[in-house]
Amino acid sequence: MNVGYVILLGFAPALLAGRGASPEAAGALASLIGWASIPLAPLGGAVAERTGRPLLVTVVCLGVMALVVLALAMEAGPQSAALVAAGMIGSISATVIMTLPARALAPESRSFGMGVYWTLFYAGMAALPPVAGWVADTTGSAASALAVAAAFLAAAAMAVAIYGLLAARRPAGAGSAI
């Protein structure tokens, strides 16, 4: 999810500028979305938890965010509104996703498990955004980088859905199910 979000914020200014926005306005809009996610993330997490189905909310939000980012890449609908919607929708799922490892791991394995999680997180954050850059360079289009972001977001939605199915099957006492 974070890789898709970073690609969105990284390539949205080039996309918008390529479609006629001034570079300043395009950069400012992407920056605003990034800054707005800071207070929206805890609020989104609270909303997801209040539904009693935080995983379902997260899967739906990630799926919708992937579709909105894809629509932005395909120039379907108002570009600024799509970017704002993607940022707001992503903020709802961010907090829930960040709590999944702690919820999934039993207390006795949590320290090691979180170490593995953060190692993979940072490795992914270093290795995967350049894939979008390579695709953009190869195609000559920032829109193709956003299509890569949409694919990563869709993959995150599927991963959370699979986790939810597996967590529901977990025997009682084997860690906390969501």
PAZAPA-4460 file (N, C-alpha, C; in steps of 0.05 Angstrom, whole numbers, plus 32768, in hexadecimal, padded with zeros to 4 digits):
% residues 178
    n_x    n_y    n_z   ca_x   ca_y   ca_z    c_x    c_y    c_z   seq   type   mol
   8011   7FE8   8000   8000   8000   8000   8011   8019   8000     1      M     A
   8026   8019   8011   8037   8031   8013   8047   8035   7FF9     2      N     A
   804F   8020   7FEC   805D   8023   7FD2   804A   8030   7FBE     3      V     A
   8032   8027   7FBC   801E   8033   7FAA   801A   8051   7FB0     4      G     A
   8018   8057   7FCA   8013   8072   7FD3   802B   8084   7FCC     5      Y     A
   8043   807A   7FD1   805B   8089   7FCB   805E   808E   7FAD     6      V     A
   8058   807A   7F9D   8059   807E   7F80   8044   8092   7F77     7      I     A
   802D   8091   7F83   8018   80A5   7F7C   8022   80C1   7F82     8      L     A
   802C   80C5   7F9A   8036   80E0   7FA1   804E   80E9   7F91     9      L     A
   805F   80D5   7F8A   8077   80DC   7F7B   8072   80E2   7F5D    10      G     A
   805E   80D5   7F51   805A   80D9   7F34   8042   80EA   7F2E    11      F     A
   8031   80EF   7F41   8019   8100   7F3C   8021   811C   7F32    12      A     A
   8035   8129   7F3E   803C   8144   7F33   8044   8143   7F16    13      P     A
   8054   8130   7F0E   805C   812E   7EF2   8044   8128   7EE0    14      A     A
   8032   8117   7EEA   801A   8111   7EDA   8009   812A   7ED6    15      L     A
   8004   8138   7EEC   7FF3   8150   7EEA   8000   8166   7EDA    16      L     A
   801A   8169   7EDD   8028   817D   7ECD   8028   8176   7EB0    17      A     A
   802A   815D   7EAA   8029   8154   7E8E   800E   8157   7E82    18      G     A
   7FFA   815A   7E93   7FDE   815E   7E89   7FD5   817B   7E8B    19      R     A
   7FE8   818D   7E8F   7FE2   81A9   7E8D   7FE3   81B9   7EA7    20      G     A
   7FE6   81AD   7EBE   7FE8   81BC   7ED7   8004   81C8   7ED8    21      A     A
   8006   81DE   7EE6   8021   81E9   7EE9   8030   81D6   7EFC    22      S     A
   804B   81D5   7EF9   805A   81C3   7F0B   8056   81CA   7F28    23      P     A
   8053   81E4   7F2E   8050   81ED   7F4A   8035   81E3   7F55    24      E     A
   8020   81E6   7F45   8005   81DD   7F4E   8004   81BF   7F50    25      A     A
   8010   81B1   7F3E   8010   8193   7F3F   801F   8189   7F57    26      A     A
   8036   8195   7F5D   8046   818D   7F74   8038   8195   7F8E    27      G     A
   802B   81AC   7F8E   801D   81B5   7FA7   8005   81A3   7FAD    28      A     A
   7FF7   819A   7F98   7FE0   8188   7F9D   7FE9   816E   7FA8    29      L     A
   7FFE   8162   7F9C   8008   8148   7FA6   8012   814B   7FC3    30      A     A
   801F   8161   7FC8   802A   8166   7FE3   8013   8169   7FF7    31      S     A
   7FFE   8177   7FEF   7FE7   817A   8001   7FDA   815F   8008    32      L     A
   7FD9   814D   7FF4   7FCE   8133   7FF9   7FDF   8124   800D    33      I     A
   7FF9   8126   800A   800C   8119   801D   8009   8124   8039    34      G     A
   8007   813F   803C   8005   814B   8056   7FE9   8145   8062    35      W     A
   7FD5   8145   8052   7FBA   8140   805C   7FB7   8123   8067    36      A     A
   7FC7   8111   805D   7FC5   80F5   8067   7FCF   80F2   8083    37      S     A
   7FDF   8105   808D   7FE9   8103   80A8   7FD2   8104   80BD    38      I     A
   7FC1   8118   80BD   7FAB   8117   80D0   7F95   8103   80C8    39      P     A
   7F93   80FD   80AE   7F7D   80EB   80A5   7F82   80CE   80AC    40      L     A
   7F9C   80C6   80AE   7FA2   80A9   80B3   7F96   80A0   80CD    41      A     A
   7F9B   80AE   80E4   7F8E   80A4   80FD   7F70   80A5   80FC    42      P     A
   7F66   80BA   80EF   7F49   80BC   80ED   7F3E   80A5   80DC    43      L     A
   7F4B   809E   80C7   7F43   8088   80B6   7F44   806D   80C5    44      G     A
   7F59   806A   80D5   7F5B   8052   80E5   7F44   804F   80F9    45      G     A
   7F3D   8066   8106   7F27   8066   8119   7F0D   805F   810B    46      A     A
   7F09   806A   80F3   7EF0   8064   80E4   7EF0   8046   80DD    47      V     A
   7F06   803B   80D3   7F07   801F   80CC   7F01   800D   80E4    48      A     A
   7F0D   8014   80FB   7F08   8004   8113   7EEB   8006   811D    49      E     A
   7EDF   801D   811A   7EC3   8021   8124   7EAF   8010   8114    50      R     A
   7EB7   8009   80FB   7EA4   7FF9   80EB   7EA3   7FDC   80F6    51      T     A
   7EB7   7FD4   8105   7EB9   7FB9   810E   7EC4   7FA6   80F9    52      G     A
   7EC9   7FB0   80E2   7ED4   7FA0   80CB   7EEC   7FAF   80BF    53      R     A
   7F01   7FB4   80CE   7F17   7FC4   80C4   7F25   7FB8   80AC    54      P     A
   7F26   7F9E   80AA   7F33   7F91   8093   7F22   7F95   807A    55      L     A
   7F08   7F92   807D   7EF7   7F96   8066   7EF8   7FB3   805C    56      L     A
   7EF8   7FC6   806F   7EFA   7FE2   8068   7F15   7FE7   8059    57      V     A
   7F2A   7FDB   8063   7F44   7FDE   8057   7F46   7FD3   803B    58      T     A
   7F3B   7FBB   8037   7F3A   7FAE   801D   7F2B   7FC0   8009    59      V     A
   7F13   7FC9   8012   7F03   7FDA   8000   7F11   7FF4   7FFA    60      V     A
   7F1D   8001   800E   7F2B   801A   800A   7F42   8017   7FF7    61      C     A
   7F52   8001   7FFB   7F69   7FFD   7FE9   7F5F   7FF7   7FCC    62      L     A
   7F4A   7FE8   7FCA   7F3F   7FE2   7FAF   7F35   7FFB   7FA1    63      G     A
   7F27   800C   7FB0   7F1D   8025   7FA5   7F34   8038   7F9F    64      V     A
   7F48   8039   7FB0   7F5F   804A   7FAB   7F6E   8041   7F92    65      M     A
   7F71   8026   7F8E   7F7D   801C   7F76   7F6E   8025   7F5D    66      A     A
   7F53   8024   7F5E   7F43   802C   7F48   7F45   804A   7F42    67      L     A
   7F46   805A   7F58   7F48   8077   7F55   7F63   807E   7F49    68      V     A
   7F78   8071   7F52   7F93   8077   7F47   7F94   806E   7F2A    69      V     A
   7F88   8058   7F23   7F87   804F   7F07   7F77   8063   7EF7    70      L     A
   7F61   806D   7F01   7F51   8082   7EF3   7F62   809B   7EEF    71      A     A
   7F71   80A2   7F03   7F83   80B9   7F00   7F97   80B4   7EEA    72      L     A
   7FA3   809C   7EE9   7FB6   8096   7ED4   7FA9   8097   7EB9    73      A     A
   7F90   808E   7EB7   7F83   808D   7E9D   7F75   80A7   7E96    74      M     A
   7F78   80BB   7EA7   7F6C   80D6   7EA2   7F4D   80D4   7EA1    75      E     A
   7F42   80C3   7EB2   7F25   80C1   7EB4   7F1B   80D2   7ECB    76      A     A
   7F0C   80E6   7EC5   7F01   80F7   7EDA   7F14   810E   7EE2    77      G     A
   7F0B   811E   7EF5   7F1B   8135   7EFE   7F34   812C   7F0C    78      P     A
   7F4B   8134   7F02   7F65   812B   7F0C   7F6A   8133   7F29    79      Q     A
   7F65   814C   7F30   7F6A   8155   7F4B   7F59   8146   7F5F    80      S     A
   7F3F   8143   7F58   7F2D   8135   7F69   7F35   8118   7F6D    81      A     A
   7F3F   810B   7F58   7F48   80EF   7F5A   7F60   80ED   7F6D    82      A     A
   7F72   8100   7F6B   7F8A   8100   7F7C   7F82   8104   7F99    83      L     A
   7F70   8117   7F9E   7F66   811C   7FBA   7F58   8103   7FC4    84      V     A
   7F47   80F7   7FB4   7F38   80DF   7FBC   7F4B   80C8   7FC3    85      A     A
   7F5F   80C4   7FB2   7F73   80AF   7FB7   7F81   80B3   7FD2    86      A     A
   7F89   80CC   7FD7   7F97   80D2   7FF1   7F85   80CD   8009    87      G     A
   7F6C   80D6   8007   7F5A   80D3   801D   7F53   80B6   8022    88      M     A
   7F4D   80A7   800D   7F46   808B   800F   7F5E   807B   801A    89      I     A
   7F76   8081   8011   7F8D   8073   801A   7F92   8077   8038    90      G     A
   7F8A   808F   8042   7F8E   8095   805E   7F7D   8083   8070    91      S     A
   7F67   807A   8066   7F55   8069   8076   7F62   804E   807B    92      I     A
   7F70   8043   8067   7F7B   8029   806A   7F97   8028   8076    93      S     A
   7FA5   803E   8076   7FC1   803E   807E   7FC5   8035   809B    94      A     A
   7FB5   803E   80AD   7FB9   8038   80C9   7FB3   801A   80CE    95      T     A
   7F9E   8010   80C2   7F97   7FF4   80C6   7FAD   7FE2   80BC    96      V     A
   7FB8   7FE8   80A5   7FCD   7FD8   8099   7FE6   7FD8   80AB    97      I     A
   7FEC   7FEE   80B7   8004   7FF0   80C7   8001   7FE0   80E1    98      M     A
   7FE9   7FDA   80E9   7FE5   7FCA   8102   7FE3   7FAC   80FD    99      T     A
   7FE1   7FA4   80E4   7FDD   7F87   80DE   7FF3   7F75   80E9   100      L     A
   800D   7F7C   80E6   8021   7F6A   80F0   801F   7F65   810F   101      P     A
   801A   7F7B   811D   8018   7F78   813A   7FFF   7F67   8142   102      A     A
   7FEA   7F6A   8132   7FD2   7F5A   8138   7FD5   7F3D   8130   103      R     A
   7FE5   7F38   811B   7FE8   7F1D   8111   7FFC   7F0C   8121   104      A     A
   800F   7F19   812D   8024   7F0B   813B   801D   7F06   8158   105      L     A
   8024   7EEE   8161   8020   7EE7   817E   8035   7EF7   818E   106      A     A
   802F   7EFF   81A6   8042   7F0F   81B6   805E   7F04   81B7   107      P     A
   8061   7EEA   81B9   807C   7EDE   81BC   808C   7EE0   81A2   108      E     A
   8080   7EE4   818B   808E   7EE7   8172   808D   7F03   8166   109      S     A
   8081   7F15   8174   807C   7F30   8169   8095   7F3F   8163   110      R     A
   80A9   7F3E   8175   80C2   7F4E   8170   80D0   7F45   8157   111      S     A
   80D3   7F2B   8154   80E0   7F20   813C   80CF   7F26   8123   112      F     A
   80B5   7F21   8125   80A3   7F25   810F   80A2   7F42   8106   113      G     A
   80A2   7F54   8119   80A3   7F71   8111   80BD   7F78   8104   114      M     A
   80D3   7F6C   810D   80ED   7F70   8100   80EC   7F67   80E3   115      G     A
   80E1   7F50   80DE   80DE   7F46   80C3   80CC   7F58   80B2   116      V     A
   80B5   7F60   80BF   80A2   7F72   80B1   80B0   7F8C   80A8   117      Y     A
   80BE   7F99   80BB   80CA   7FB3   80B4   80E1   7FB0   80A0   118      W     A
   80EF   7F99   80A1   8104   7F94   808D   80F8   7F92   8071   119      T     A
   80E2   7F83   806F   80D5   7F80   8055   80C8   7F9A   804D   120      L     A
   80BD   7FA9   8060   80B0   7FC3   8059   80C5   7FD6   804D   121      F     A
   80DB   7FD9   805A   80EF   7FEC   8050   80FC   7FE2   8036   122      Y     A
   8100   7FC8   8034   810B   7FBD   801B   80F7   7FC2   8004   123      A     A
   80DE   7FBE   8009   80C9   7FC4   7FF4   80C8   7FE1   7FEE   124      G     A
   80CA   7FF2   8002   80C9   800F   7FFD   80E1   8018   7FED   125      M     A
   80F8   800A   7FEF   810F   8012   7FE0   810F   8006   7FC4   126      A     A
   8105   7FED   7FC1   8107   7FDF   7FA8   80F0   7FE3   7F95   127      A     A
   80D8   7FE7   7F9F   80C0   7FE7   7F8D   80BA   8002   7F7F   128      L     A
   80BD   8019   7F8C   80B8   8032   7F7D   80C9   8035   7F64   129      P     A
   80E2   802C   7F64   80F1   802E   7F4B   80E4   801E   7F34   130      P     A
   80D5   800A   7F3A   80C6   7FFB   7F25   80B4   800E   7F16   131      V     A
   80A6   801F   7F25   8094   8033   7F19   80A4   8047   7F08   132      A     A
   80BB   804F   7F13   80CC   8061   7F04   80D6   8055   7EEA   133      G     A
   80DE   803C   7EEB   80E7   802E   7ED3   80D0   802C   7EBF   134      W     A
   80B8   8026   7EC8   80A1   8024   7EB6   809C   8040   7EA9   135      V     A
   809D   8055   7EBA   8098   8070   7EAF   80AE   8077   7E9B   136      A     A
   80C7   8070   7EA1   80DD   8076   7E8E   80D9   8067   7E74   137      D     A
   80D1   804E   7E77   80CF   803C   7E5F   80B8   8046   7E4D   138      T     A
   80A2   804E   7E5A   808A   8056   7E4A   808A   8074   7E44   139      T     A
   809A   8083   7E53   809A   80A0   7E4F   8082   80AD   7E5B   140      G     A
   8075   80A0   7E6E   805C   80AA   7E79   805A   80A7   7E97   141      S     A
   8054   80BD   7EA5   804F   80BB   7EC2   8036   80AB   7EC8   142      A     A
   8023   80AB   7EB5   800B   809C   7EB9   8010   807E   7EBC   143      A     A
   8024   8074   7EAF   802A   8057   7EB2   8035   8051   7ECE   144      S     A
   8043   8064   7ED9   804C   8061   7EF5   8035   805F   7F08   145      A     A
   8020   806F   7F03   8008   806E   7F14   7FF9   8054   7F10   146      L     A
   7FFA   8048   7EF8   7FEE   802E   7EF4   7FFD   8019   7F05   147      A     A
   8018   801C   7F07   8027   800A   7F19   801E   800E   7F36   148      V     A
   801A   8027   7F3D   8011   802D   7F59   7FF6   8020   7F5D   149      A     A
   7FE4   8021   7F4A   7FCA   8014   7F4C   7FCD   7FF6   7F4F   150      A     A
   7FDF   7FEA   7F41   7FE4   7FCD   7F43   7FEE   7FC6   7F5F   151      A     A
   8000   7FD6   7F6A   800A   7FD1   7F86   7FF3   7FD4   7F9A   152      F     A
   7FE2   7FE8   7F96   7FCB   7FEB   7FA8   7FB8   7FD4   7FA6   153      L     A
   7FB3   7FCB   7F8E   7FA1   7FB3   7F8A   7FAD   7F9B   7F97   154      A     A
   7FC7   7F97   7F94   7FD5   7F81   7FA1   7FD3   7F82   7FC0   155      A     A
   7FD5   7F9B   7FCA   7FD2   7F9E   7FE7   7FB6   7F97   7FF0   156      A     A
   7FA2   7F9F   7FE1   7F86   7F98   7FE7   7F83   7F79   7FE8   157      A     A
   7F8E   7F6C   7FD4   7F8C   7F4F   7FD3   7F9B   7F42   7FEB   158      M     A
   7FB2   7F4D   7FF2   7FC1   7F42   8008   7FB2   7F45   8022   159      A     A
   7FA6   7F5C   8027   7F96   7F60   803F   7F7E   7F4D   803F   160      V     A
   7F71   7F4A   8029   7F5A   7F37   8027   7F63   7F1B   802E   161      A     A
   7F79   7F12   8023   7F83   7EF7   8029   7F8A   7EF5   8046   162      I     A
   7F97   7F09   8051   7F9D   7F09   806E   7F83   7F06   807E   163      Y     A
   7F6E   7F15   8077   7F55   7F14   8085   7F49   7EF8   8084   164      G     A
   7F4A   7EEB   806D   7F40   7ED0   806B   7F50   7EBC   807C   165      L     A
   7F6A   7EBF   807C   7F7B   7EAE   808D   7F77   7EB3   80AA   166      L     A
   7F74   7ECC   80B2   7F70   7ED3   80CE   7F56   7EC8   80D8   167      A     A
   7F42   7EC8   80C7   7F28   7EBD   80CF   7F29   7E9F   80D4   168      A     A
   7F3B   7E91   80C8   7F3F   7E74   80CC   7F50   7E6D   80E3   169      R     A
   7F5E   7E80   80EE   7F71   7E7C   8104   7F63   7E71   811C   170      R     A
   7F6E   7E5C   8129   7F62   7E52   8141   7F64   7E66   8158   171      P     A
   7F51   7E65   816A   7F51   7E77   8181   7F6B   7E74   8190   172      A     A
   7F76   7E8A   819A   7F8F   7E8A   81A9   7FA8   7E8A   8199   173      G     A
   7FA6   7E8B   817E   7FBD   7E8B   816D   7FC5   7EA7   8164   174      A     A
   7FC2   7EBA   8175   7FC6   7ED6   816E   7FAB   7EE3   816B   175      G     A
   7FAB   7EFD   8168   7F92   7F0A   8166   7F88   7F0B   8149   176      S     A
   7F70   7F02   8145   7F63   7F04   812B   7F56   7F1F   8129   177      A     A
   7F52   7F27   8111   7F46   7F41   810C   7F29   7F3D   8103   178      I     A
***
